[in-house]
Amino acid sequence: MKSHLILLSKGEETFKLIQKSLYRDEYKLHQISPDELMLKIYQLNPKLLIADIDYYQESTIKVIKILQSQDYLPVIYLYSKPYPEIIDKIKDSEVIINKANIEDKLPDLAKQASNFKNNYNKVTEGYETIDLINSKVDELLKKYIKNDFIDYGDSIKEILNYVFATNHFLSNKPETILIIFKEYPQTVTEIYKIADNNISKAPSPITLKNKIPFKLSTQLENEFFHNYTEGDLSDIDDYQNVFADEVLDRLDVINNFSGYQTTDIALIGINYNKTVTHFDADIIKTLSISFNLIKNIHRQLNEVKNAFIYTINSLSRAAEASDDDTGYHIKRVNEYSKLIAKRLGLGKNFIEEIYYCAQMHDVGKVYIPKNILCKRGKLTDEEFKMIKRHTTYGAEIIGDSPHLKMATDIALNHHERFDGSGYPNGKSGNKIPLSARIVMLADIYDALRSPRPYKPPFSHEKTYDIIVNGDGRVEPSHFDPEIHKLFKKIHKELDTIYNTWNEQTQLKKKARA
């Protein structure tokens, strides 16, 4: 591919002289006016600007200086007669040639400038790409800190897509990325393909036991790159010795590669569209270190998250201890709530969180005397007031940790009604957290289906009729209209969930009999 050179001159003879002196198979010369300068630099990304000060003097030089302050571009100034004031200003920082010496000096200078600009571009691309990586990692870490659910695999794909697939300012990109997770005694190698501004992950990784997918310990350092010479059989043998057969079976012929390995992870870019250099290896190194950092943070945050889930499960088990039916009730409410959230099209984070938080809705009942909870007759006004306090008790038990905010919202608000007739605070509409609106319907459905000291279990058909049409105690106006509408579509799936868990309840009771 030819390098573009720009000539800023009105002289036709100057253009012909330069054209004659250059190696035409290496360069393409463009003669332009000052008005076109900025546009052509943007369009052509030239390796050299040649400015003829016979035609364009001080004002043009100022424009060139401004452009150079934005992005470096080698400049050679030409003259046929001396301009002492101008030459004195630029002689210390730029190359100046008398037109009489163009044929002797310009070819070598053009080659030097082109090589220098190529290297400068590589350095700039490398640093800019590393900045992109750092900004993307910073963005993801902020999401982690906010307790947003982020899948580690999704994080990797998002960063690779951002750096390689959709980055139009990076000129040298690999066709394939290997990410090797060292989980001794085995390694897991994920394969990503980059094509048409898109990145895709191979459906199945390469898993090797007691074997690594590449042999770098004796051949290559932590940061490495290699370009294979076409037709050199020794090079073919070389890469076959570097990569395991299981990896080579999944790849095309390897022309070059660049990589970096840490203790836990290695990253290798394969088949770049240009020769790979240490600048490409630096980008891979930054990615590898970033992925390792994200993995460690993800692992630590998961440990915190699992500790909170363990706490939730423990508190829920305490709430269910007084009644086996109530125990399966909270598990079914988890399942109903997850299904409703999923069908509402809510995010992965919300669905996962409501699945383990819904069971906390009645945790406050640990403070309610068992004789009231299990009373067969009608509750007195005082007893009902006591029962209603389980919502505030639950919120107090769970506390104000941001990790358990949804659980607190559910415990406090799952008896609020959309029309404002619920308790404990008479909230209405969207003032009730969405999680609580979902659990409210799930809780009522299961309570109607389940036997209680004060009522027999209702069939699915009767429960459906009560929720859809109302019976005086339960009315359609109590529910979020969207959730109520969805219930009519998915009610049979709730019935399936109830029957599945109800069978387990009966089996447990028989085992104890």
N, C-alpha and C positions, 0 to 999 in steps of 0.2 A: 504494500500500500504506500503510495507516494505521500511525502510530507508537504504540507502547504506552506508556501512563503508568500508574503504580501509585499508588494512594491508600491510605495506612496510617491508617485511621480507623474508628471504630465508628459515627460519626454519619451517618445516612441523609440528613439535610438538607444536610450538607457535601458528600456525594457528588452530590446533585441540583444544588446550587449550582455546583459545578465543572463538571459535565456541561453545564449550561446555558451557562456562560461560554466553553467551548471550541468550536473549529470541529470539528464532529462528522465531517466528511468527512476530516479530517486525523489525528484522534486516537481511540484506543480506551482508555477509562478502566477500570481494574480495581481494585475495592475489596477489600483483603485484611487479614488479621490478622498480627501479628508472627511467629507460628509458620510462616506460609507464605512469609515474605519471601525467604529464600534460594532456595527452589524456584522461585518466580515470577520472580525476577531471572534465574535460569538459563534458564527456559523461554521467557520473553518478550523478553529483552534490551531492557528498557524504556529510553526516552530521558529519563525524568524520574521521580523519586520525590517524592511529596508526602506529608509526615508531619504528622499532626494532633497537636500536643503537648497539646491539651486532654485527650486520652485516653492518650497514650503519652509518658512523660516521660524521665527520665534514663537508665534502663536501655535503652530503645529507641534513644535517641540513640547510646549506646555501640555497640550492634549495628550501626547504620548506619555509624558511623565505621570499624568493623572491615571492613565490606563495601567501603567506599570505598577503604580501604588496599589491597584486593586488585584492584579494578578501578574506575576512576573512574565515578561516576554523579551527575549533577546532582541536588541535593535542595532542595526548597522546604518550609519549615516554616510551618504555619498555627497561629494561636492566636485565641481570642476574648477571653481575659482575660490580663493580664500575668503572666509567670512570671520575675521578675527574675533569679534565679540561673541558670536554664536559658538564657534569651535572652542573658545576658551571656557565656555560654560559647560560643555559636555565632554571635553577630552579626557577628564579623569574617570568618568563613569561609563562611557560608551565607546564602541569601536567606530573609528572614522576612516574612510577610504577615499582617496582621490580617484575619480572615475578612470583615470589613465591606468590604474592598477587593478581594476576589477577582475580581469581575466587571471591575473597572477594570484591574487589574495582571496577573492570571494569564495571559490570552491571549498577551500579548507576551512574558512571561517563559517560558511554555511553548515558544513558537516559538524563542526564543533558546537555551533549554536543548536542544531537539531538534536544532537546527542544530549547536550545539557538540558534542553527543554524537555526531552523525553524523561530523563531522570528526575527533573524537577516535578513533572506531572505525576510520576509514580510516587514520589515522596508526598506530594499534596494529596493525591487520591488516598494514599495509605493513612495519613493523619486524619483526613476528613472522614474516612470510613470508620476509623477507630473512634472518632468523636460521635458518629452515628450510633455505633454499638453502645458506647457509654451512656448516651442519652436514652436509648431504648431500654437498657438495663435499669437505669435510674427510674424510668417510668414504671417498669414492672415491679421494682422493689417498693415504690410508693404504693402500688396497689396491694402488695403483700402486707405492708404496714397498716393499710386501711382495713385489713382483714377481708379483702376481696378474694374469692376463690379463683385461683389460677392454676391450671394443670401444667405440670412441668413440661410435658411434651408439647403442649400448645405454646408455651413460652419460647421453647427452642425454635419451633417452626415459624413463629411470628418474627423472631429476630433474624433468622436466616432469610426469610422472605424480604424483610426490610433492608438487609445489607446487600443481598445479591440479586434476588429476582426483580424487585421494583426500583432498585437504585440505578438510575440512568447515568449517574456521574462516575460510576466505577467501570473502567474499560476492560479490565481483566477478571473474568469470572470463571469459576469451575462449572463443569457439567454435572458433577456428582460430589456430594458431601458424605463422608462416612463419620459417624459419631460412635466411638467405642466406649462403652461403659465397662470398667474393670470391676467386676463383682466376683472376685476370686472365690472358688476355683474356676469360675467361668467368665467369659466375656460376652457381652451383647452388643452387636454392631447394627446400628440403624442406618438405613440408606435413604438419602434425599436426592431427588433429581431436580435440576433447574433447567427450565425451557420455556420460551415464549412469555417471559416476565411472570412466571408462575413457579411455585415450588411444590413438589409432591413427595410424600413419604411412601416408601415401599411397604406393602401390607405386612410382610413378615421380616423380622430382623434375622441376622446370622448369629446363632448362639453356639459358642464353642466351649467345651469343657476341657480344663487342664491344657488349654492352648490359647495363644493370642493370635489375632488376625493379621498381625504384621510383626516383622522381626527387626526392631530398631535398636535394641539394646547394644548391639555390637557394631552396627553399621552407621546409625544416625544419632544425632543429639536430640534433646527435647524439642527444639525448633529445627525443622528440616524442609528442604525442597529439592526437587531433582527434575531435570529435563532429559528425556530420552532422545537419542539421535535416530532419525528415521533410517532404517536399513542396517543399523548396527546390531548384530545378533547378540553381542555381549551385553548390550543394554536390555534386550528382551529377557535374557537369562537373569539379569540383575533384578528387574521388577518381579519376576516370577519367584525369586528368592526372598524378596522383601515381603510380599503379600501371601497369605495362606491360600491354598487351593480353593477353599470354600468361598473366599472373597472374590478371587479371580473368576470363578464360575458365574458370578452375578454381575460382572463388569465387562465393558468393551475393552479393546486394546488400550493400554495406559500410555499416554504420550508424555504426561508430566504429573507431578503432584506436589503438594505443599501441606505441611502439617505441624502439629504441636501436641505434646502429650504431658499431662500432669499425673499425679499419683493415681487419681480415680477416673480420669477421662482423657480421651484422645480425639482429636479432630483432624480429618484429612480431606483436603480439596483435591479433586482428580480431574484431569483433562481441562485445564484452563484454555481459553481461546488464544492466549499469547504465551510467550515464554514466561515461566515463573521466576520470581526473584525473592530476595529477603523481604521486600515490601509486602508481597502477597503472604509470605509466612508470618509477618507481623500481624496482619489482619486475622489470620487463622489463630495465632497465639492469643490475641485479645478475645476472640470468640470462645476459645477453649477455656481460658481463665474465667470468663464471664459465666459460661455454662456451669462450670464447677462451683462458682460462688452461688449462683441461683439454686443449684441442686442442694448445697449445704443449707442455705437459708430455708428452702422448701422443706427439707427434712426436719429442721429444727422447729419450724412453724407447725408442721404436721404433728410433731410430738406434743406441742402446746395444745393444738386442736384436739388431739386424741385424749389428752388429759381432761379437757373440758367435756368431751363426749362421755368419758368414763364417769365424771361427776354427774352429768345429766342422767345417765343410766342408773347410777347408784341412788340418786334422789327419787327417780321414778320407781325403782324397786321398793324403796321405803314407802312410797305412796300406795303401792299395790299390795303391800304385805298383808293388809287386813282382809283382802278379798281376791280370790283367784280370778273371778270373772272380771273384776276391775283391771287385773293385771293384763289379761288378753285384750281388754277394752283399749288400753293405751297403745298396745301394739297395732291394733286394727286402725286406730285413729292416725297413727303414723302413716300407715299404708294408704288410707283414704286421702290424707292431706297431700302426700307425695303425688298421687294420681291426679288430684284436682289441680295442683300447681303445674304439673307437667302439661295437662290439657289446656290450661290457661295460657300456655306458651311462655311461662316465666323462665328466667335464666337458670343455668346449671347450678350456680351458687345457691340461689334461693331454694331450688328443689332439694338439694342435698341438706341444706340447713333446716328446712321445715320438717324433713324426714326424721331428724333426731331431736328437734325441739318440740314437735307437737305432743310428744309423750309427757311433757312437763305441764300440760294444761291444768291438771288437778293435783299438782304436787302440794299445794297448800292444804289439802285435806288431811295431811299428817297432824295438823293442829286441831282438827275437828274430832270430837269424841266419837268413838266407834258406835256407841249406842244410838247416836243421832244419824250417822251415816247409814246404818243398817236397820233403822226403824221401819217396821212394817206398816204402821198406821200413818195417818196424816200428821205432818209436822205442825207444831205450834208456830205462832208468829215469831217467837223468840228463837226457836230452833231453826226456822228458815233464815232468820237474820244471821245466825251462826254459820249455817251452810254457805251463805253468800260471801262470808268473809274469806272463804278459801281462795278467792281471786287475789285479794290484797296480801294474804299470807304467802301465797305462791310467789308473788313479785318480790316480797321481802326476803324470802328464802333464797331465791335465785340471785338477787342482788343486781348491781349496776355495771357488771363487767361488760365491755363492748362485745366480747366473744359470745355472751349469752343474751344479747339484747333481744333477739327474736324470741327466745324462750320466755323472757320477762314480759314482752308484749303479749304473748299468747296466754300466759298464766293470768295476767291482769285483765285482759279484754275479751276472752273467749265467750263470755256471757253477755257482752254488749250486743245490741241489735241495730240493724241498719236504720230502723225507724226511730231510734232513740229511746226505746222502751226497756232496754236491758240494764244490767248492773255490772260494776259498782258505781260508775260515773255517768251513766245515761248518755254516753257518746253516740253519735249517729254518723251515717254515711262514711265518707272517706277519712273521717277523723279516727275511725277504728282502724288499726293497722291491718294491712291485707292478710298477713299471716293469721291473725286472730279471726278474721272473717272466714277464712278457709277452714280453720279448725272448728269454728262454731258450727258449721254445717256438718262436718265430719263427726263431731262429738254428738250432735243431736241424732244423726242417722243411727249411730251405733247404740246410743242410749235407748232409742225406740226399739231396736232389734233385740236388745239384750234383756234377760230376766233381771228384775230388781226386787228388793224386799216388798216394794209397794205396787209392783205390776208384773204381769207375765210378759214374755217376749212377743213382739209383734212380727208378723210376716213381712217380707220385703214389700209385697203389694200394699199392705196397710201403711207401712212406713212411708212408701212413696206417695201415697194419697195424702197423708198428713202433711208432709213437707211441701207438696205441690199445691194442695188446696186449703190446708189449714184445718185445725180442729178446735180452735178457741185458745188452747195453750200455746200451740205452735202455729204461726201464720207466715204466709209468703213474704209479707212486708218486713219480717225479721231478718231476712237474708239479703246479702249483696245481690242485686239483680243479675249480674253477669255470672256469679257462682250458682245462683238458683237456676238460671237458664242452662248452664252447663250440666247441672245435676240431672236434668231431664234427659240429657243425651247419654250420660255415662252411668246412670243408676244401676244398670245390670252388672257393670264391672265392680261397683261397690258391693253388690250382693255376692259376687264371686269371692271377693276378699273376705267378707264376713263368714261365708261358709267354710272357706279354707281354714281360717283361724278358729272357728267354732268347733271344727272337727278335732283340732289339737286340744281344745279345752276339754272336750268329752273324753278323749283318750287319756288325758292327765287325770281326770276324775276317776276313771275306771281303774287306772293303775294304782290309785291310792285306796280304792275300795277293798 
